[in-house]
């Protein structure tokens, strides 16, 4: 029996858990009371992920703990470790080591527990004791080296790496090829980690190259190993905050292996952790092109598209479900793999439905997944987040508690989001250590640090709370490209473009609808609370933070690029005539009405629309605009403590107190400007007034909107509607005053904020083309299509007088000249237009025809060849589909097409 158990423990050491399971079951058939075999069987179940079998086995195991010898107790600790129950394992091992201080394996496992919980120095001392007692235990060498690397004890690292290689070589004949390769791979990874942490990138890349060359010489190119080590190197770089080097290296490997799915996936993951959604999607599409029937790839694509490209996220999830359902057990797919693929695909579709607020459909799908696998973390998390959005906080907490059983860090993180804070400091300290474990996100996990900041604030330890927030923001800033000067310049141009004179000269623009209500202000000023209050009225629907106005701006920019004007928003606003403006406004109304067809008013509460008041009033002169104000110090701290997960997007200012101060100053100046241009048309509501006098503030807002009083608005926290903003928890609570004057707790931290707020507002000189009247291009095109060439030419020349490089006007003026038989002048204009917009095929075709008609065949041939080459190059590039989330009509429905036919 002793010999049998020693064989089983060698299976553990060699990580052959399938064999361990088979051997344990065989032993237990002979002797059902074999305690050692029962514990080791539980260990096998834990490592193989057989949760139900593990639960049943552990019921028997834990009932007999008092009868176990030291070796069996040590094995039981290993089971707890495999189940992420580190506290249980550590407690058991500490008692064991106290009774048996020379038990080398107990020392090693206790060292691992200490290392996992961040007690590095204690762990290192235990590893040293274990190595002295058993110098041939390879796992101890590897774990000790991992710990020393994390502590950056540079003097010892090279020696420890050498010792580990010697130990491994000494055991080569005893170990199976598989186990030897596992140890060797881990050791090489630690070597790579040392090179990366010490910034010896040249040494790392030389080793990667030499390993590849050596493999080429001996066995031919091993693509799988090249990709494996490329990914490992990139992961280590990311863990050390070197995402740029990681991306560059993977791209170099990709040049030689352009169709390798694993590489494309690695690049997609790297892009996603940096917040680069579109490149991530592009890499996934390239991977899918190589393996179209891979359900997991479609799941990844759906996840990447979620929240930004809704229809593509849905298509990918539905495709994943179809492919997973079609999988059959065979050489390629085991039953377990098929089950996992189906669960992942169904969960992806559930997330899509939840994001679309089809909550009943989403819940049914989540519940189907959880019925098959009750502890499937993605489904627990997805359903929990949906419960939060719906205001079912207690139901969400139940799900997050289940997550905590499997993954304590994820569980506590979700619970803190639901404002269920750990009761003990020890748990918070463990979570902090977990937040500082390296991952693809980098050396720190900013999201968990933000949550810890909230937890410490709850405990009124404001110094510790701010320390966590500082670290979280610093970690996030690695991925941000926010430019405060650019924001200041943009605001200045907005004020310049939307001056009072614009509305005097464009009085007939816009649509006189009172449907839209815009709630705006600085983020965290109370916009969600204000919307929730007024949306309690039966005539008002709160649609949340909509992108309708920013999407109008993007549509205008697309049009300006399409016509090659060289302008963009807000400069181009003076070219919108009444027809175009009303077309845009009616499309916005159509989208708003789709949210609640029976509502008299639809609320868009996108905070940063404070920059876009000018455009809102241009489109909707009668729109109601509520500007929410709050003590700027409380706004600043609330932003600084909020995890917007806003890599590479507009909330970049919120991660630096000086930038927050500058944004506050920009906001104040913008609102001052709008109040001057639109006197007495914008209602200002102070958050503090709402808190002190809810009914008075609510009456003022409803009266301004133009609806009768309804007392139901005072029960805003009971409103059944989805909330997806950072205020998801707060709006479910009755009105509370604790958020007032929170800045007092952080007075000594406000110097950077004050500096940013009080600094002079300086911006670059504004040079903006101003058109005396709108529609030169659109009017000219209309004349052109009627063959009114002189009138068309007059319109185009007026535009070219003000904007000589307007490509579309150059082109169609050239067409006018062609029709008037002024070929030389026309060719010159079309050539100039094509220099600006070389991808315009129709323009090129007409110029080729003009060359042919004027006998310039060499130019015609050259341009034809150039066009063919450009089209081929374009076809070779992977194309990304895009969603037009503003409306269902194309730009051309709002703006007449420039040249929709050939003219020869």
ChimeraX attribute file (.defattr): number of C-alpha atoms within 10 A of each C-alpha:
attribute: neighborCount
match mode: 1-to-1
recipient: residues
	/A:1	10
	/A:2	8
	/A:3	8
	/A:4	12
	/A:5	18
	/A:6	11
	/A:7	14
	/A:8	23
	/A:9	18
	/A:10	12
	/A:11	19
	/A:12	18
	/A:13	14
	/A:14	18
	/A:15	16
	/A:16	16
	/A:17	21
	/A:18	13
	/A:19	14
	/A:20	23
	/A:21	21
	/A:22	12
	/A:23	20
	/A:24	22
	/A:25	17
	/A:26	13
	/A:27	18
	/A:28	16
	/A:29	11
	/A:30	9
	/A:31	11
	/A:32	12
	/A:33	12
	/A:34	15
	/A:35	19
	/A:36	24
	/A:37	27
	/A:38	23
	/A:39	27
	/A:40	28
	/A:41	26
	/A:42	29
	/A:43	28
	/A:44	26
	/A:45	24
	/A:46	23
	/A:47	17
	/A:48	14
	/A:49	13
	/A:50	12
	/A:51	16
	/A:52	12
	/A:53	13
	/A:54	20
	/A:55	14
	/A:56	11
	/A:57	17
	/A:58	20
	/A:59	10
	/A:60	15
	/A:61	19
	/A:62	11
	/A:63	9
	/A:64	11
	/A:65	14
	/A:66	8
	/A:67	10
	/A:68	15
	/A:69	12
	/A:70	16
	/A:71	15
	/A:72	19
	/A:73	22
	/A:74	23
	/A:75	24
	/A:76	27
	/A:77	28
	/A:78	27
	/A:79	26
	/A:80	19
	/A:81	22
	/A:82	19
	/A:83	19
	/A:84	18
	/A:85	18
	/A:86	21
	/A:87	15
	/A:88	15
	/A:89	24
	/A:90	23
	/A:91	13
	/A:92	18
	/A:93	28
	/A:94	15
	/A:95	12
	/A:96	21
	/A:97	18
	/A:98	10
	/A:99	11
	/A:100	14
	/A:101	14
	/A:102	14
	/A:103	19
	/A:104	22
	/A:105	21
	/A:106	27
	/A:107	28
	/A:108	27
	/A:109	25
	/A:110	29
	/A:111	30
	/A:112	25
	/A:113	26
	/A:114	20
	/A:115	21
	/A:116	19
	/A:117	19
	/A:118	20
	/A:119	15
	/A:120	19
	/A:121	15
	/A:122	13
	/A:123	24
	/A:124	22
	/A:125	13
	/A:126	21
	/A:127	27
	/A:128	18
	/A:129	18
	/A:130	25
	/A:131	19
	/A:132	10
	/A:133	15
	/A:134	16
	/A:135	16
	/A:136	16
	/A:137	19
	/A:138	20
	/A:139	15
	/A:140	24
	/A:141	24
	/A:142	20
	/A:143	22
	/A:144	26
	/A:145	26
	/A:146	21
	/A:147	21
	/A:148	20
	/A:149	19
	/A:150	16
	/A:151	12
	/A:152	14
	/A:153	11
	/A:154	12
	/A:155	9
	/A:156	12
	/A:157	17
	/A:158	13
	/A:159	11
	/A:160	16
	/A:161	19
	/A:162	12
	/A:163	14
	/A:164	24
	/A:165	17
	/A:166	12
	/A:167	16
	/A:168	20
	/A:169	12
	/A:170	12
	/A:171	14
	/A:172	13
	/A:173	10
	/A:174	10
	/A:175	14
	/A:176	12
	/A:177	10
	/A:178	12
	/A:179	16
	/A:180	18
	/A:181	13
	/A:182	13
	/A:183	19
	/A:184	17
	/A:185	13
	/A:186	16
	/A:187	22
	/A:188	15
	/A:189	17
	/A:190	19
	/A:191	19
	/A:192	24
	/A:193	24
	/A:194	25
	/A:195	18
	/A:196	22
	/A:197	16
	/A:198	12
	/A:199	14
	/A:200	13
	/A:201	17
	/A:202	11
	/A:203	13
	/A:204	18
	/A:205	16
	/A:206	11
	/A:207	14
	/A:208	16
	/A:209	13
	/A:210	12
	/A:211	15
	/A:212	18
	/A:213	14
	/A:214	12
	/A:215	15
	/A:216	13
	/A:217	10
	/A:218	8
	/A:219	8
	/A:220	11
	/A:221	14
	/A:222	12
	/A:223	13
	/A:224	11
	/A:225	13
	/A:226	19
	/A:227	20
	/A:228	13
	/A:229	18
	/A:230	22
	/A:231	21
	/A:232	17
	/A:233	25
	/A:234	26
	/A:235	24
	/A:236	26
	/A:237	27
	/A:238	24
	/A:239	22
	/A:240	20
	/A:241	21
	/A:242	18
	/A:243	24
	/A:244	13
	/A:245	15
	/A:246	22
	/A:247	19
	/A:248	13
	/A:249	17
	/A:250	20
	/A:251	17
	/A:252	12
	/A:253	16
	/A:254	18
	/A:255	9
	/A:256	10
	/A:257	15
	/A:258	14
	/A:259	15
	/A:260	18
	/A:261	21
	/A:262	14
	/A:263	23
	/A:264	24
	/A:265	22
	/A:266	22
	/A:267	24
	/A:268	26
	/A:269	23
	/A:270	24
	/A:271	19
	/A:272	19
	/A:273	17
	/A:274	21
	/A:275	18
	/A:276	18
	/A:277	19
	/A:278	19
	/A:279	17
	/A:280	25
	/A:281	24
	/A:282	19
	/A:283	22
	/A:284	24
	/A:285	22
	/A:286	19
	/A:287	24
	/A:288	20
	/A:289	12
	/A:290	12
	/A:291	15
	/A:292	14
	/A:293	17
	/A:294	17
	/A:295	28
	/A:296	20
	/A:297	22
	/A:298	28
	/A:299	25
	/A:300	24
	/A:301	28
	/A:302	30
	/A:303	20
	/A:304	23
	/A:305	21
	/A:306	22
	/A:307	13
	/A:308	14
	/A:309	17
	/A:310	18
	/A:311	16
	/A:312	20
	/A:313	26
	/A:314	23
	/A:315	15
	/A:316	26
	/A:317	31
	/A:318	21
	/A:319	21
	/A:320	29
	/A:321	23
	/A:322	16
	/A:323	19
	/A:324	24
	/A:325	16
	/A:326	12
	/A:327	20
	/A:328	12
	/A:329	11
	/A:330	8
	/A:331	6
	/A:332	9
	/A:333	12
	/A:334	13
	/A:335	12
	/A:336	9
	/A:337	14
	/A:338	19
	/A:339	17
	/A:340	16
	/A:341	22
	/A:342	22
	/A:343	23
	/A:344	24
	/A:345	30
	/A:346	26
	/A:347	28
	/A:348	32
	/A:349	27
	/A:350	29
	/A:351	32
	/A:352	29
	/A:353	20
	/A:354	22
	/A:355	16
	/A:356	14
	/A:357	16
	/A:358	13
	/A:359	21
	/A:360	12
	/A:361	15
	/A:362	25
	/A:363	20
	/A:364	13
	/A:365	23
	/A:366	27
	/A:367	17
	/A:368	17
	/A:369	23
	/A:370	19
	/A:371	11
	/A:372	11
	/A:373	16
	/A:374	13
	/A:375	17
	/A:376	20
	/A:377	20
	/A:378	18
	/A:379	28
	/A:380	24
	/A:381	20
	/A:382	21
	/A:383	28
	/A:384	26
	/A:385	25
	/A:386	24
	/A:387	20
	/A:388	23
	/A:389	24
	/A:390	20
	/A:391	24
	/A:392	16
	/A:393	21
	/A:394	14
	/A:395	13
	/A:396	24
	/A:397	23
	/A:398	13
	/A:399	23
	/A:400	28
	/A:401	18
	/A:402	18
	/A:403	26
	/A:404	17
	/A:405	16
	/A:406	16
	/A:407	15
	/A:408	18
	/A:409	19
	/A:410	19
	/A:411	20
	/A:412	25
	/A:413	24
	/A:414	25
	/A:415	24
	/A:416	20
	/A:417	22
	/A:418	20
	/A:419	17
	/A:420	16
	/A:421	21
	/A:422	17
	/A:423	10
	/A:424	9
	/A:425	12
	/A:426	10
	/A:427	15
	/A:428	19
	/A:429	14
	/A:430	15
	/A:431	22
	/A:432	21
	/A:433	16
	/A:434	18
	/A:435	21
	/A:436	16
	/A:437	15
	/A:438	18
	/A:439	17
	/A:440	21
	/A:441	22
	/A:442	24
	/A:443	19
	/A:444	25
	/A:445	21
	/A:446	25
	/A:447	19
	/A:448	24
	/A:449	29
	/A:450	27
	/A:451	29
	/A:452	31
	/A:453	26
	/A:454	22
	/A:455	24
	/A:456	21
	/A:457	18
	/A:458	13
	/A:459	16
	/A:460	12
	/A:461	13
	/A:462	16
	/A:463	15
	/A:464	16
	/A:465	23
	/A:466	23
	/A:467	14
	/A:468	25
	/A:469	25
	/A:470	21
	/A:471	17
	/A:472	27
	/A:473	22
	/A:474	15
	/A:475	21
	/A:476	24
	/A:477	20
	/A:478	14
	/A:479	19
	/A:480	19
	/A:481	13
	/A:482	19
	/A:483	12
	/A:484	17
	/A:485	15
	/A:486	12
	/A:487	17
	/A:488	20
	/A:489	17
	/A:490	17
	/A:491	20
	/A:492	20
	/A:493	20
	/A:494	21
	/A:495	19
	/A:496	17
	/A:497	22
	/A:498	23
	/A:499	15
	/A:500	16
	/A:501	11
	/A:502	15
	/A:503	17
	/A:504	9
	/A:505	13
	/A:506	16
	/A:507	12
	/A:508	14
	/A:509	21
	/A:510	25
	/A:511	21
	/A:512	13
	/A:513	16
	/A:514	16
	/A:515	20
	/A:516	23
	/A:517	21
	/A:518	26
	/A:519	28
	/A:520	29
	/A:521	27
	/A:522	25
	/A:523	20
	/A:524	23
	/A:525	25
	/A:526	26
	/A:527	27
	/A:528	27
	/A:529	22
	/A:530	25
	/A:531	26
	/A:532	28
	/A:533	26
	/A:534	24
	/A:535	23
	/A:536	23
	/A:537	22
	/A:538	16
	/A:539	15
	/A:540	23
	/A:541	26
	/A:542	25
	/A:543	20
	/A:544	22
	/A:545	22
	/A:546	17
	/A:547	15
	/A:548	19
	/A:549	20
	/A:550	16
	/A:551	16
	/A:552	20
	/A:553	18
	/A:554	16
	/A:555	19
	/A:556	22
	/A:557	17
	/A:558	15
	/A:559	19
	/A:560	18
	/A:561	16
	/A:562	17
	/A:563	20
	/A:564	19
	/A:565	20
	/A:566	15
	/A:567	19
	/A:568	16
	/A:569	19
	/A:570	22
	/A:571	18
	/A:572	21
	/A:573	21
	/A:574	21
	/A:575	18
	/A:576	21
	/A:577	19
	/A:578	18
	/A:579	15
	/A:580	20
	/A:581	20
	/A:582	21
	/A:583	17
	/A:584	25
	/A:585	23
	/A:586	17
	/A:587	18
	/A:588	19
	/A:589	19
	/A:590	15
	/A:591	17
	/A:592	23
	/A:593	18
	/A:594	11
	/A:595	13
	/A:596	16
	/A:597	13
	/A:598	13
	/A:599	17
	/A:600	15
	/A:601	27
	/A:602	26
	/A:603	24
	/A:604	24
	/A:605	25
	/A:606	24
	/A:607	22
	/A:608	18
	/A:609	24
	/A:610	23
	/A:611	20
	/A:612	21
	/A:613	25
	/A:614	26
	/A:615	21
	/A:616	21
	/A:617	21
	/A:618	25
	/A:619	24
	/A:620	23
	/A:621	20
	/A:622	18
	/A:623	23
	/A:624	25
	/A:625	25
	/A:626	24
	/A:627	23
	/A:628	24
	/A:629	21
	/A:630	19
	/A:631	15
	/A:632	20
	/A:633	21
	/A:634	19
	/A:635	22
	/A:636	27
	/A:637	22
	/A:638	18
	/A:639	23
	/A:640	23
	/A:641	24
	/A:642	21
	/A:643	22
	/A:644	18
	/A:645	13
	/A:646	18
	/A:647	21
	/A:648	16
	/A:649	14
	/A:650	14
	/A:651	18
	/A:652	22
	/A:653	24
	/A:654	26
	/A:655	27
	/A:656	19
	/A:657	25
	/A:658	22
	/A:659	23
	/A:660	29
	/A:661	27
	/A:662	25
	/A:663	21
	/A:664	23
	/A:665	19
	/A:666	21
	/A:667	19
	/A:668	16
	/A:669	16
	/A:670	21
	/A:671	18
	/A:672	13
	/A:673	20
	/A:674	22
	/A:675	16
	/A:676	13
	/A:677	17
	/A:678	15
	/A:679	10
	/A:680	9
	/A:681	18
	/A:682	18
	/A:683	16
	/A:684	19
	/A:685	22
	/A:686	16
	/A:687	21
	/A:688	18
	/A:689	13
	/A:690	19
	/A:691	17
	/A:692	13
	/A:693	11
	/A:694	16
	/A:695	15
	/A:696	11
	/A:697	19
	/A:698	21
	/A:699	18
	/A:700	15
	/A:701	21
	/A:702	18
	/A:703	12
	/A:704	15
	/A:705	21
	/A:706	12
	/A:707	16
	/A:708	12
	/A:709	14
	/A:710	14
	/A:711	12
	/A:712	15
	/A:713	22
	/A:714	19
	/A:715	14
	/A:716	22
	/A:717	20
	/A:718	16
	/A:719	18
	/A:720	13
	/A:721	18
	/A:722	18
	/A:723	22
	/A:724	17
	/A:725	14
	/A:726	15
	/A:727	16
	/A:728	20
	/A:729	19
	/A:730	16
	/A:731	22
	/A:732	22
	/A:733	13
	/A:734	12
	/A:735	17
	/A:736	10
	/A:737	12
	/A:738	8
	/A:739	11
	/A:740	14
	/A:741	15
	/A:742	16
	/A:743	19
	/A:744	12
	/A:745	14
	/A:746	15
	/A:747	10
	/A:748	9
	/A:749	15
	/A:750	17
	/A:751	13
	/A:752	14
	/A:753	21
	/A:754	16
	/A:755	15
	/A:756	20
	/A:757	22
	/A:758	12
	/A:759	12
	/A:760	10
	/A:761	15
	/A:762	10
	/A:763	15
	/A:764	12
	/A:765	9
	/A:766	10
	/A:767	9
	/A:768	13
	/A:769	13
	/A:770	15
	/A:771	17
	/A:772	12
	/A:773	13
	/A:774	20
	/A:775	19
	/A:776	22
	/A:777	25
	/A:778	22
	/A:779	16
	/A:780	27
	/A:781	27
	/A:782	16
	/A:783	18
	/A:784	21
	/A:785	12
	/A:786	10
	/A:787	13
	/A:788	14
	/A:789	20
	/A:790	13
	/A:791	15
	/A:792	25
	/A:793	22
	/A:794	15
	/A:795	23
	/A:796	25
	/A:797	18
	/A:798	17
	/A:799	24
	/A:800	20
	/A:801	11
	/A:802	13
	/A:803	17
	/A:804	13
	/A:805	18
	/A:806	23
	/A:807	26
	/A:808	27
	/A:809	32
	/A:810	25
	/A:811	27
	/A:812	25
	/A:813	27
	/A:814	26
	/A:815	30
	/A:816	23
	/A:817	19
	/A:818	19
	/A:819	15
	/A:820	12
	/A:821	11
	/A:822	13
	/A:823	19
	/A:824	14
	/A:825	14
	/A:826	24
	/A:827	22
	/A:828	14
	/A:829	23
	/A:830	24
	/A:831	19
	/A:832	18
	/A:833	25
	/A:834	20
	/A:835	10
	/A:836	18
	/A:837	18
	/A:838	14
	/A:839	14
	/A:840	13
	/A:841	13
	/A:842	14
	/A:843	23
	/A:844	22
	/A:845	18
	/A:846	20
	/A:847	27
	/A:848	21
	/A:849	17
	/A:850	23
	/A:851	20
	/A:852	15
	/A:853	13
	/A:854	12
	/A:855	11
	/A:856	13
	/A:857	15
	/A:858	11
	/A:859	14
	/A:860	20
	/A:861	14
	/A:862	11
	/A:863	17
	/A:864	16
	/A:865	12
	/A:866	13
	/A:867	18
	/A:868	11
	/A:869	12
	/A:870	14
	/A:871	13
	/A:872	11
	/A:873	10
	/A:874	12
	/A:875	10
	/A:876	9
	/A:877	8
	/A:878	11
	/A:879	11
	/A:880	11
	/A:881	11
	/A:882	12
	/A:883	13
	/A:884	14
	/A:885	15
	/A:886	22
	/A:887	17
	/A:888	12
	/A:889	10
	/A:890	11
	/A:891	17
	/A:892	10
	/A:893	12
	/A:894	17
	/A:895	17
	/A:896	15
	/A:897	15
	/A:898	18
	/A:899	16
	/A:900	9
	/A:901	10
	/A:902	11
	/A:903	15
	/A:904	12
